[in-house]
Amino acid sequence: MTDFNKQNVAEGAPVLSPSPLESESSADLHKLPLESLKAVLDMTALALEPERFTGSTSAVVTALASRLACDRVSLGIATRNELRVQALSHSAQFNHKTDLLNAITASMEEAVDQQQTVLVPAPVGWPAQSTRAHDELRRRYGAASVCSFPLWAHGRIVGVLTCERGGEQLFDRFTVELCEAMAALIGPALDLKRQHDRALPIKIWESVRRHIGTVIGAGHLGVKLSLLLIAALGAWFLTSASEFRVTSKAVLEGEVQRVAAAPFQGYIHTAPARAGDVVKAGQVLATLQDRDLQLERLKRLNEREQLAKEQRQALAERNAPKAEILSAQLRQVQAQLDLAADKLSRTQIVAPFAGVVVSGDLSQQLDAPVEEGKVLFEVAPLDTYRIVLQVDERDIGHVAVGQSGDLRLSALPQELLPFEVAKITPVSTAQEGRNFFRVEGRFLTKPSQLRPAMEGVGKITIDRRLLSWIWTHDAMEWLRLKLWAWLP
């Protein structure tokens, strides 16, 4: 083997010593001496340092030409259809149509075809190879030795390095092993750079092509079965129909709701009922103090007796005008007495009918004053209810009077309660940043255990539509509205 120190002395290049072991595997980095390993790592770092792929290729070929004392180092990148020279050492620009580039490309293709390093002239013991293109490159352009190294990444050849030396400098086994070690690391580094430096549409196309190859190629049975299942589900989704229903929050209200108000200004005496109590018709809900009314009644009774006595005396004296005046005063006092009696009869606030107390709790307000007409209780019947649904404005266009639906209450989740839409209120209310319309429904049956203010979820059945429309119509309508807003 020729002394590597004599053949690889170049300006600025480190002096490398021959390897103590010659390995059949040219990429075994652990068998390289420390100084050679440092050179391999330096070259890999040089390939990774530039930001762009073109900068990396130019830096690599120029550094290799200097480090290996080569007249010219060429780098070819393999694509799906061809091998193209990407960079020449010490050359920023070059013409791909020149004879030199064609000869270099032919040499690189020769190495790709054989999938191994091609060396001309080969040292003693080198395996037989096809070197016609390399011989032609030497003959036409005066190179003393030509060597081409395939660059491997992910189990495939991604490029080729072709090194040319002039004069009497020939490539020996150690130099070839060093170059192959460099190529083993430079190949993946340059391929990574090239992958990241591609345009976005090319990246998308390559990704799509790779996944299509996975689907239609050999193997990958799990992927094929998964895609087949997805396709079947998609076909079912696009062709199957189901009931389209509008979902909304629902609350129960008494169909007839009466209030029990204070009949006159007074004070709370007792309050046995409170919200949530079930009451009978005429049951006492609360009472007002009647002491002042009793005193007022006694006062009016005394006034009536006095006026009656005076009237009788005026009649006895045959004083007709005075008797007429006293008769008018008696009627006035009798009216006040009747008013006091009426108030006394209404000191007890009773339930107007059998039902449940929806609101009102005066148990903490005993002896507190109340104004005339103040609402003290609200009572709703137990057997007649209406359902109030808050339908989103996006869905109100699908709802019509007479449509049927189902209700599930939070208190009775196991029961499905059918109802019918009875009324749509054309006034919206804003809640949580969205508009809702009040839709009233009536039960088709009379369920038990219901109470006013129970909440749940109601679903109004519209008609049968495709599942694809049911699950996507909200997004499509939102998109249609946004496009209408954005377009001029």
CORKAWO-V105415 format. One line per field, one symbol per residue. burial: + if it has 9 or more other C-alpha atoms within 8 Angstrom, else -. A space follows every 50 residues. Layout:
burial->???
//
This chain:
burial->---++--+++--+--+--+------+-+---++--++--++-++-+++-+ --+-++++++++++++++++++++++++----+++++++----------- ++++++++++++----++++----------+-++++++----++++++++ +++---++++++++++--++++-++++++++++++++++++-++------ --+----------++----+---+------------+++---++++++++ +++++-+-+++++-+++++++-+++---++++-++++++---++-++--+ +-++--++-+++-++---+--++--++-++--++-++--++-++--++++ ++-++++++++++--+---+++--++++++++-++++++++++-++--+- +-+++++++-------++++++-++--+------+++++++++------- -+-+++++++++--++++-+------------------
//
